[in-house]
Amino acid sequence: RLEALEKREDAWRKLEPVFETTIQVNHQPFGNHGLTAGTYFLDDNNLQDLHYCRLPSSPQDNSHWVRFPGHGPAQDWSGLLVSFALAVYEHDLIINVISEIGNQTDMQRHSLDLVLLKFSTGEYHPLARHPRIHVQSSPDAQPGVIPTVLGDSLVLVVGSEENTSLHQLFIFDWKTGHKRLQHETAKEGYSTPVFVSPELLLVPNLALSSFEVWHLPPSDPNTTPPIQILSLQLPAVSHPFSIFGLTCDGGSSPFIRSIPDIVPRPFFPSPENSVIIANLRVETYRRPRSTKYYTLIISRRALLDTIQKLLVSTKPLQWADWGPPISRWFRVAESRGILTSTSAGQRCTLLFPHTHGRSTVGVVDFNPHNFRRNAEGEDNGGNGRMEEGKFDHEGRFSEEVYMGLKCVVYNAPDEYDFDAVLMDEERLLGVKVSTFENDIDFLPPLINIESA
């Protein structure tokens, strides 16, 4: 195990692929996707099915797409697959968010429901008391839904087509079906929630340019519901710029595993030591081509410690009061829609802008041992560079943005025309989106990094 770990670490430092391959997508995707447990998930433009592909670990592996019905074992189903959440490592679980006409006598009302399925069999999940959980009834046939799951908790951010001034935050115990929270917020307020720990939830609030911290007590119908305990502000934006996009990713490392590994690993990264990613789009309507894309990376362990220290605060905390010591900023290449950067343990992958529309694939490593080793010139042929402590935001923010979280950045030797790049413990997955007559095609080239 130690030898396998050392080989993996050395391969990530050099970023020299063991092999590269391209996986053709043979169906028409709608746009939602996910990568976990060595498996890439992609929805379908028919809004009925998921498809997944187990990614190869060697050039000899034959990857192919498998259809996974969005409705599960149900035979007579005419609804839409709106979104999905993955907890494959933890519970062998896929939660599909579906919408269908709730009552044939009222064709204007649509029922938004959760279908809880066991990934390995496609059957209803045996740990779910109710394999189908009702969320809400509304006029929206296809609401925007962003789900995430950890432990027993399932979190949903639900937007409304009918009432664009309304966003809602739902929290369920998926095992019992108990609805723990239904909270309303401002128009386009919330986006992708991230678990800092099983008890703490980070919810980006675009309307307030902040992160809300919510506490989730142990799930029990008699306990108090989840409550917001902190508001952490982003740096103030300079006039006339605004933050028009704010999404997060917390990686797929589980805090609790109740099943054996789907894909055996010599070593599993500690989730407490992992990082949280926030992707920002800053622009102004007054200046064409003024858009800048930034990625903010926060140490999960340091954020946990910071939250514990700041619990006494009853007002929004300014960026300078919480952010600089535990964060690192990067300017990144333009992203396409829902495609955002991802992380695995103490590493994350970013696309850095380059010439002629191409990008440099970078892996940012926050492991203290690795950046100390790089600083001392003991990185065994790695191509890492150390980052400075002050972010050049080109005047987009009205305050100096300092960064205390140390890291080393490794760049792949070649340039790529990816629209996004994802990662897990052993590989990078570059995604290319091509558009033609309003169609979207995903062409994911796979770069296997871990040494065989």
Stockholm file with secondary structure:
# STOCKHOLM 1.0

chainA/1-452         RLEALEKREDAWRKLEPVFETTIQVNHQPFGNHGLTAGTYFLDDNNLQDLHYCRLPSSPQDNSHWVRFPGHGPAQDWSGLLVSFALAVYEHDLIINVISEIGNQTDMQRHSLDLVLLKFSTGEYHPLARHPRIHVQSSPDAQPGVIPTVLGDSLVLVVGSEENTSLHQLFIFDWKTGHKRLQHETAKEGYSTPVFVSPELLLVPNLALSSFEVWHLPPSDPNTTPPIQILSLQLPAVSHPFSIFGLTCDGGSSPFIRSIPDIVPRPFFPSPENSVIIANLRVETYRRPRSTKYYTLIISRRALLDTIQKLLVSTKPLQWADWGPPISRWFRVAESRGILTSTSAGQRCTLLFPHTHGRSTVGVVDFNPHNFRRNAEGEDNGGNGRMEEGKFDHEGRFSEEVYMGLKCVVYNAPDEYDFDAVLMDEERLLGVKVSTFENDIDFLPPLINIESA
#=GR chainA/1-452 SS CHHHHHHHHHHHHHTCCSEEEECCCCSCCCSCEEEETTEEEEECTTSSEEEEEECCSSTTCCCCEEEEETTTTCSSCCCEEEEEEEEHHHHSEEEEEEEEEEETTEEEEEEEEEEEEETTTCSBCTTCSSSEEEEEEESCSSCCEEEEEETTEEEEEEECSSCTTCEEEEEEETTTTEEEEEEEESTTCBCCCEEEETTEEEEEETTTTEEEEEECCCCCTTSCCCEEEEEEECCCBCTTCEEEEEEEECCSCCSCCCSCCSSCCSCCCCGGGCEEEEEEEEECTTSTTCCEEEEEEEEHHHHHHHHHHHTTCCSCBCHHHHSGGGEEEEEECCCCTTCCCCEETTEEEEEEECGGGCEEEEEEECCHHHHHHHHTTCSTTCCCEECCSBCCCTTSBSSCCBCCCCCEEEEEEEEECCSEEEECSSEEEEEEEEEETTEEEEECEEEECSCC
#=GC SS_cons         CHHHHHHHHHHHHHTCCSEEEECCCCSCCCSCEEEETTEEEEECTTSSEEEEEECCSSTTCCCCEEEEETTTTCSSCCCEEEEEEEEHHHHSEEEEEEEEEEETTEEEEEEEEEEEEETTTCSBCTTCSSSEEEEEEESCSSCCEEEEEETTEEEEEEECSSCTTCEEEEEEETTTTEEEEEEEESTTCBCCCEEEETTEEEEEETTTTEEEEEECCCCCTTSCCCEEEEEEECCCBCTTCEEEEEEEECCSCCSCCCSCCSSCCSCCCCGGGCEEEEEEEEECTTSTTCCEEEEEEEEHHHHHHHHHHHTTCCSCBCHHHHSGGGEEEEEECCCCTTCCCCEETTEEEEEEECGGGCEEEEEEECCHHHHHHHHTTCSTTCCCEECCSBCCCTTSBSSCCBCCCCCEEEEEEEEECCSEEEECSSEEEEEEEEEETTEEEEECEEEECSCC
//
